[in-house]
Amino acid sequence: MLHFGRGNLTKYHKAIRDKIPEIIEESGHSCNVKSLTDSEFLVELEKKLIEELEEYRERKSIEELVDIIEVIQRISELRGISIEDLEKLRKAKAEKRGIFEKNLFLIDTNQK
């Protein structure tokens, strides 16, 4: 979420989507941004992932889930894994360990 102070400087220091500077300027405000290296941006995206997860936990909004997916996709790309390869890995893990379709909740285990 963006916050604009009237005549006040609001600091963010966080990763943002590519069109956010345009949106800020179209709203009559100005902003300072800088481009990070891939490795620097990866660190910031990992922070962003936590931020987006917390926003989802608070709001339970599908829009926040979309933000999480977007961040995960870019993290994957920066780690050298294409979206297609990420999906292949997801499917392989689903085949091996299952998915979350049955709503199972582990209570405990006991050694036999």
C-alpha positions as CSV (number, residue, x, y, z in Angstrom):
1,M,0.0,0.0,0.0
2,L,1.3,3.5,-0.8
3,H,1.1,6.3,1.7
4,F,1.6,9.9,0.7
5,G,2.2,12.7,3.1
6,R,1.3,16.3,2.2
7,G,4.6,18.0,1.8
8,N,6.1,15.3,4.0
9,L,8.7,12.8,3.0
10,T,7.6,9.2,3.5
11,K,10.3,6.7,3.4
12,Y,9.8,3.1,2.3
13,H,13.1,1.4,1.4
14,K,11.4,-1.6,-0.2
15,A,11.0,-3.5,-3.5
16,I,8.2,-2.2,-5.7
17,R,6.5,-3.2,-8.9
18,D,7.7,-1.6,-12.1
19,K,4.8,0.8,-12.6
20,I,4.7,2.2,-9.1
21,P,6.8,5.2,-9.9
22,E,4.4,6.1,-12.7
23,I,1.4,5.7,-10.5
24,I,3.0,7.9,-7.8
25,E,3.8,10.6,-10.3
26,E,0.3,10.4,-11.9
27,S,-1.1,11.1,-8.4
28,G,0.8,14.4,-8.3
29,H,3.6,13.2,-6.1
30,S,7.3,12.6,-6.8
31,C,9.5,9.7,-5.7
32,N,13.1,8.6,-5.7
33,V,13.9,5.1,-6.9
34,K,17.0,3.2,-7.8
35,S,17.7,0.1,-9.7
36,L,19.3,-2.7,-7.8
37,T,21.5,-5.5,-9.0
38,D,19.9,-8.9,-9.3
39,S,21.6,-10.1,-6.1
40,E,20.6,-6.9,-4.2
41,F,17.0,-7.1,-5.5
42,L,16.8,-10.8,-4.5
43,V,17.5,-9.8,-0.9
44,E,14.8,-7.2,-1.1
45,L,12.3,-9.5,-2.7
46,E,12.8,-12.0,0.1
47,K,11.8,-9.3,2.5
48,K,8.9,-8.4,0.3
49,L,7.7,-12.0,0.3
50,I,7.4,-11.8,4.1
51,E,5.6,-8.4,3.9
52,E,3.1,-9.8,1.3
53,L,2.5,-12.9,3.5
54,E,1.8,-10.7,6.5
55,E,-0.6,-8.6,4.5
56,Y,-2.4,-11.8,3.3
57,R,-2.6,-13.0,6.9
58,E,-4.2,-9.8,8.0
59,R,-6.6,-9.2,5.1
60,K,-7.2,-12.7,3.7
61,S,-7.4,-11.0,0.3
62,I,-7.0,-12.8,-3.0
63,E,-5.1,-9.7,-4.2
64,E,-2.5,-10.4,-1.6
65,L,-2.1,-14.0,-2.9
66,V,-1.5,-12.6,-6.4
67,D,1.2,-10.4,-4.9
68,I,2.8,-13.4,-3.3
69,I,2.8,-15.4,-6.5
70,E,4.3,-12.4,-8.4
71,V,7.1,-12.1,-5.9
72,I,7.7,-15.9,-5.9
73,Q,7.9,-15.9,-9.7
74,R,10.5,-13.1,-9.7
75,I,12.6,-14.8,-6.9
76,S,12.5,-18.0,-9.0
77,E,13.8,-16.1,-12.1
78,L,16.5,-14.4,-10.1
79,R,17.6,-17.8,-8.8
80,G,17.9,-19.0,-12.4
81,I,14.7,-21.1,-12.4
82,S,12.1,-20.4,-15.1
83,I,8.4,-20.4,-14.2
84,E,8.0,-23.5,-16.3
85,D,10.8,-25.3,-14.4
86,L,9.3,-24.1,-11.1
87,E,6.0,-25.6,-12.1
88,K,7.7,-28.9,-13.1
89,L,9.4,-29.0,-9.6
90,R,6.0,-28.3,-8.0
91,K,4.4,-31.1,-9.9
92,A,7.2,-33.5,-9.1
93,K,6.9,-32.7,-5.4
94,A,3.1,-33.1,-5.6
95,E,3.6,-36.5,-7.2
96,K,6.1,-37.6,-4.5
97,R,4.6,-36.0,-1.4
98,G,1.0,-35.1,-2.4
99,I,-0.7,-31.7,-2.3
100,F,-2.9,-30.0,0.3
101,E,-6.3,-31.1,-1.2
102,K,-7.5,-33.4,1.7
103,N,-7.1,-30.7,4.4
104,L,-5.0,-33.1,6.6
105,F,-3.6,-31.8,9.9
106,L,-0.9,-33.8,11.7
107,I,-1.4,-34.2,15.4
108,D,1.4,-36.5,16.4
109,T,3.5,-39.5,15.5
110,N,4.5,-42.5,17.4
111,Q,7.6,-44.8,16.8
112,K,6.5,-48.4,16.1
